[in-house]
Amino acid sequence: MIRASVLTAAVYLAVIVQEFIPAMPFFGDARVVLVPIFFCYGALLFPFPGVLALALYCGLLSDLALLQVDGEHVEIGLGWTMLYYVLVAATLQIIRRFMPGRRWETHCLLTGAVTLLLLLGQYVMVCLRRGSLIIDADVFWQVTGPAVAALLLAPLFYFLLALLPDDAVARRRGSRSTASS
């Protein structure tokens, strides 16, 4: 419960904070995307119903933050990111069954892949709505730059979140203190 509460607050703060992080000039002025880092951590930690709730929560916040309206046309609609996170949650739950224990390497690599596919999907969606597909160096860096940044930031957030007490440990400590009272 402690990790779920902290993760919920962290996702909300990540949506806000990523708007104020300056663009990365060495990645073609790409922006950092933090939500997939926390989502992948939760997807590899929680059971499937909790992951579905986290997927819907992350998707809704991401959709609301990225809602793009050009004139009368909506370029990235509400609900697409929620669907993406639900599909990724199901995939990560399958991967979780084959990976014993919590591994930071798995979290980092999956964070990079999830971020890359998320941004690539958003780019393709915008191109389909506009009717033109342009692939050049700027597009490459706008898609891969945040994925590489997420890959590099994931270990930091993984180890910070790993410092939180497990619910089982907190319950055992609580039962000892009530038994001795």
N, C-alpha and C positions, 0 to 999 in steps of 0.2 A: 504494500500500500504506500510505503514511503517513496519507493522508486517511481511508482505510477504518478503520485502527486507531483514529485519533482520533475518528472518527464513532461507532464502536462503543462506545468508552468514554463519549463524550458522551451517547449515548442512555441508557446505563445510569445515568449520573449524573443525567440529566434526570428520570428516573423517581423517583429518590430526592429530588432537590432540590425538585421541584414539590410534594411533600408538605409541605415546610416553608415554602414561600412563603405569606405570609398572604393571606387573601381580599381582593379589591379592593372596597372599600366603594362606590366610584363606579360600579361595574358590578354592583350588586345582590348584593354579597358572592360574586361568581363567583371561581373558582380559575383560576390560570394553568396552561395545558397546554403543556409544552415539547417533547414528543416529536415532534409533527408538524413543528416547525421543522427539526429535524435530519433527519427523514425526507424532507421535500421537498428539502432541500439534496442529500442523497444520491441521491434519485430523479432529479434533474436533472443529476447529475454522473457516476454510474456506468453501465456497460452493463447490459443487461437481467438477466443472471444475478445480478449483484451487487445490483441493486435488489430482485430477488425475495428474496434472502437477507436484505437489510436490512428488507424488508417483514415477513417472518416473524419476525425478531428484534424489531422494534419492536412488532408486534402481540402477540407472546407476552409481552413485558415489560409492555405496557399492560394486557393481559388479566389478568395475575397481580396487577398493582397495583390494578385496578378490580373484581376479582371480588367480586360482591355476592351474599350469601346471606341471604335473609329467611326464617327458620325452616327449613323443608325445601325451599323454592323458590329456585332460582338465578335472579336477575333479569337479570344480564348474564353470559352463558355464556362459557366459555373457547373461543376460536377465532373469535369474531365479528369482533374487531378485526383479527386476522390476515387474514381474508378481505377485510375492508375495505381494509387496506393493500395487499394484493396487487392488488385491482381498481384502486386509485388508482395503484399503481406502473405498471401497464400503461397507464393513461390518461396519466400523466406522461411515460412513455417516448414515446408518440405525440406529445405536445406538444413534447417535447425535440427531436424530429426536425425540427419546423417552426421552431424558434427557434435561430438561429445563435449560437454562443458561449454563455457563461454570463452571464445577465442578472439583476441583483439585483431588479429590479422584478417579473420573472416569479416568482422565488422567494418574494417577499413576498406577492404576490396569491394565489398558489397555496397558500401556508401558511395564509392566512386562510380560504380556501375549504375546504381539507382539514379544518381544525380545526372549522369551522362544521358541515360535513356529518358529521363524526365524532360530535360532541356531539349533533346533532339525531338521528342514527341511534340513539345510546345512549338518548336520552330516549324516542324512539318505542318502542324495544324494552322498556324498563321499563314504559311505559304499556300496551303490549299484554299483558305478563305480569300486570300488576295489573288489567287490564280497564277502565281509565278513562283518558281523554285530557283533560288540563287544560291550557289555554293561557291564561296571564295574563302580567303584567309581570315577575313573578319568573322564570318559565320563559324568557321572552324574554331577560332579562339573563344567566341561567345558561348559555344557549346562545351568545348573540352576544358576551357580555363576553370570554370566553376567546379567541374568534376575533379580536376586535379587538385584544386584548393580543398574540396571536401575530403578527398583522399588523404591529404596532408594534415588537415585539422581533425580528422576522425580519431586518431590515437589520443590526442589531448582530451577531447570530450569523453572518450571511452574510459580513460583512467580517472577522470574527475567523477564521472557517474559511478564508477566501480568503488569509489570511496564511501558511497552511501551504504548504510547497514542493510543487510538482507532482512526481509520481513520475518523469516524463521529465526534469525539471530535476535531480532528485537523482541519477538514473542518469548523466546527462552529467557532473555534477561528480565522481561516483565514478569514471567512466572516465578523466577527466583526471588525477585524483590517482594512479590506478594506472598510467597511461601515463608519468607523470613520475617515478615511483619506480624 
